[in-house]
Amino acid sequence: MRIAEVGNVIEFREGLQGIVEKVNENSVIVDLTYMKNFRNLELDARTVVNHKNYKIVKESIG
C-alpha cells in the first residue's frame, strides 16, 4: 500500500476524487472541491479517508 503525499489526487468510494491536503498516521484529509461536479454533489469541502480506502490517480508536481 502506497501512502499519498500532499498534493496527490486520490480516488475513493464510487469515483470521488480530491487533492490531499494533509497526511495523518492512518488517513489523509482531502479537498473535494477539485471535482468539476463538486457543487452538484452537495458534499462538504473536505473529508477524511483512511489509507486503505483510496488509490493515487495523479502524483503531485514538485
ZADREN-778758 format. One record per residue (C-alpha): residue number from 1; x, y, z; residue in three letters. Coordinates in Angstrom, 3 decimals, always signed. Example, Ala and Ser with C-alpha at 12.3 -4.5 7.8 and 13.67 -1.06 7.14 Angstrom:
! ZADREN-778758
+-----+----------+----------+----------+------+
|  nr |       xx |       yy |       zz | rest |
+-----+----------+----------+----------+------+
|   1 |  +12.300 |   -4.500 |   +7.800 |  Ala |
|   2 |  +13.670 |   -1.060 |   +7.140 |  Ser |
+-----+----------+----------+----------+------+
This chain:
! ZADREN-778758
+-----+----------+----------+----------+------+
|  nr |       xx |       yy |       zz | rest |
+-----+----------+----------+----------+------+
|   1 |   +0.000 |   +0.000 |   +0.000 |  Met |
|   2 |   +1.392 |   +3.374 |   -1.033 |  Arg |
|   3 |   +0.574 |   +6.335 |   +1.168 |  Ile |
|   4 |   -0.422 |   +9.513 |   -0.643 |  Ala |
|   5 |   +1.528 |  +12.731 |   -0.250 |  Glu |
|   6 |   +0.288 |  +16.310 |   -0.008 |  Val |
|   7 |   -0.772 |  +17.445 |   -3.476 |  Gly |
|   8 |   -1.593 |  +13.963 |   -4.816 |  Asn |
|   9 |   -5.002 |  +13.398 |   -6.377 |  Val |
|  10 |   -6.701 |  +10.338 |   -4.940 |  Ile |
|  11 |   -9.863 |   +8.417 |   -5.798 |  Glu |
|  12 |  -12.106 |   +6.765 |   -3.227 |  Phe |
|  13 |  -15.633 |   +5.439 |   -2.740 |  Arg |
|  14 |  -17.576 |   +5.372 |   -6.020 |  Glu |
|  15 |  -15.242 |   +7.572 |   -8.053 |  Gly |
|  16 |  -14.941 |  +10.607 |   -5.789 |  Leu |
|  17 |  -11.650 |  +12.438 |   -6.261 |  Gln |
|  18 |   -9.798 |  +15.062 |   -4.293 |  Gly |
|  19 |   -6.441 |  +16.638 |   -3.549 |  Ile |
|  20 |   -4.600 |  +15.509 |   -0.421 |  Val |
|  21 |   -4.112 |  +18.461 |   +1.940 |  Glu |
|  22 |   -2.699 |  +16.674 |   +4.983 |  Lys |
|  23 |   -1.301 |  +13.220 |   +5.687 |  Val |
|  24 |   -2.021 |  +11.696 |   +9.100 |  Asn |
|  25 |   -0.837 |   +8.399 |  +10.584 |  Glu |
|  26 |   -3.870 |   +6.397 |   +9.407 |  Asn |
|  27 |   -5.627 |   +8.751 |   +6.991 |  Ser |
|  28 |   -5.479 |  +11.766 |   +4.706 |  Val |
|  29 |   -7.537 |  +14.961 |   +4.626 |  Ile |
|  30 |   -8.831 |  +15.554 |   +1.114 |  Val |
|  31 |  -10.114 |  +18.719 |   -0.624 |  Asp |
|  32 |  -13.131 |  +17.626 |   -2.695 |  Leu |
|  33 |  -13.584 |  +20.959 |   -4.500 |  Thr |
|  34 |  -11.124 |  +19.561 |   -7.076 |  Tyr |
|  35 |  -14.017 |  +17.750 |   -8.780 |  Met |
|  36 |  -15.818 |  +19.644 |  -11.536 |  Lys |
|  37 |  -19.230 |  +18.454 |  -10.299 |  Asn |
|  38 |  -18.497 |  +19.227 |   -6.627 |  Phe |
|  39 |  -21.344 |  +21.737 |   -6.223 |  Arg |
|  40 |  -23.910 |  +19.282 |   -7.631 |  Asn |
|  41 |  -22.939 |  +16.549 |   -5.147 |  Leu |
|  42 |  -23.822 |  +18.566 |   -2.018 |  Glu |
|  43 |  -20.759 |  +17.319 |   -0.106 |  Leu |
|  44 |  -18.582 |  +19.019 |   +2.481 |  Asp |
|  45 |  -15.486 |  +20.668 |   +1.004 |  Ala |
|  46 |  -13.138 |  +18.320 |   +2.904 |  Arg |
|  47 |  -13.241 |  +14.752 |   +4.144 |  Thr |
|  48 |  -11.025 |  +12.201 |   +5.861 |  Val |
|  49 |  -10.107 |   +8.975 |   +4.045 |  Val |
|  50 |   -8.288 |   +6.004 |   +5.565 |  Asn |
|  51 |   -5.106 |   +4.924 |   +3.760 |  His |
|  52 |   -6.727 |   +1.551 |   +2.982 |  Lys |
|  53 |   -9.628 |   +3.169 |   +1.130 |  Asn |
|  54 |   -8.096 |   +5.158 |   -1.723 |  Tyr |
|  55 |   -5.825 |   +4.884 |   -4.726 |  Lys |
|  56 |   -3.492 |   +7.555 |   -6.044 |  Ile |
|  57 |   -4.530 |   +8.681 |   -9.525 |  Val |
|  58 |   -2.139 |  +11.606 |  -10.018 |  Lys |
|  59 |   +1.189 |  +12.395 |   -8.347 |  Glu |
|  60 |   +1.898 |  +15.896 |   -7.065 |  Ser |
|  61 |   +4.259 |  +18.044 |   -9.098 |  Ile |
|  62 |   +7.432 |  +19.056 |   -7.350 |  Gly |
+-----+----------+----------+----------+------+
